[in-house]
Amino acid sequence: MATNSYVPPEVLQEVSAARDSVWNDHKLLPLLADHRNANPVVLRAVLEAVAAKLDEGERPHAAVLALADRLVA
């Protein structure tokens, strides 16, 4: 779903709060950050999820880079 370009921002935001496994979260968060419909609310939700992952000792590098890319663009 996160790769479907027609998914509305409201759904992306809801998905950003879902947690499954470390592997799945690390694959999902960058997809959400890169999504063309990710509005500022979605990006903030992804940022908060990434911050939580970092606090837990995880390293969601791809999501961090995807968020940084959005800031530059």
N, C-alpha and C positions, 0 to 999 in steps of 0.2 A: 504494500500500500504506500509506503513512503517513497517509492520510486514512481508512482502514478502521478503525472503532472497535473491531473485534474482534481486531486484531493483538496478540499477547501481548508483554509487556515484553522478553522475551528476543530476539525478532525486532527490536524497535525498537532495542535496544542494538546488535545486529549491524549494522543499517542505519546507525546513527550513525557507524560507523567507515568506511563506504564513501565514496569520493571519486570524483567524475566530472568535473564542470566547475565553475567558479566560480558560474555561473548556477544550476546544479542544486543545488549545495551550499547556496546562499543561499535556495533555495526549500524544500529538505528540512529543514534544521535548525530553522526555526521550527515546521514541522509536527510534528516530533518533540517539541519543547518543549511544544507545546500539546496533544499527544495525551493522551487521558483515561487511557490505560494506562501513561503514562510515569512509572515509579517513580523513587525517588531515584538508583538506579544508572543509569538511562537519562538522567536530567537531568544527572548528573555527566559522562556521556559526551558529551552535547551541549555542556556547558560547556567541556570540554576541547577539543572540536572548534572551538568558537567562539574560544577563547583562541589556538589554533593559527592560525586564520584571521587574527586580529588581529595576531599576531606576523609573519605573512607580508605585512602591509600591506593586507589586505582589510578590508572594512567590513560585516560581517554584522549590520546594525542590527536587522533584523526578528527575528533569533534572539536577540539581546541583550534586546530588549524582551519577547519571549515568555518568556524565562527570568526576567526581572524580574517579570513578571506572575505567574508560578508562585510566586515567593518571597513575594509580597504576599498571595496567595490562601490 
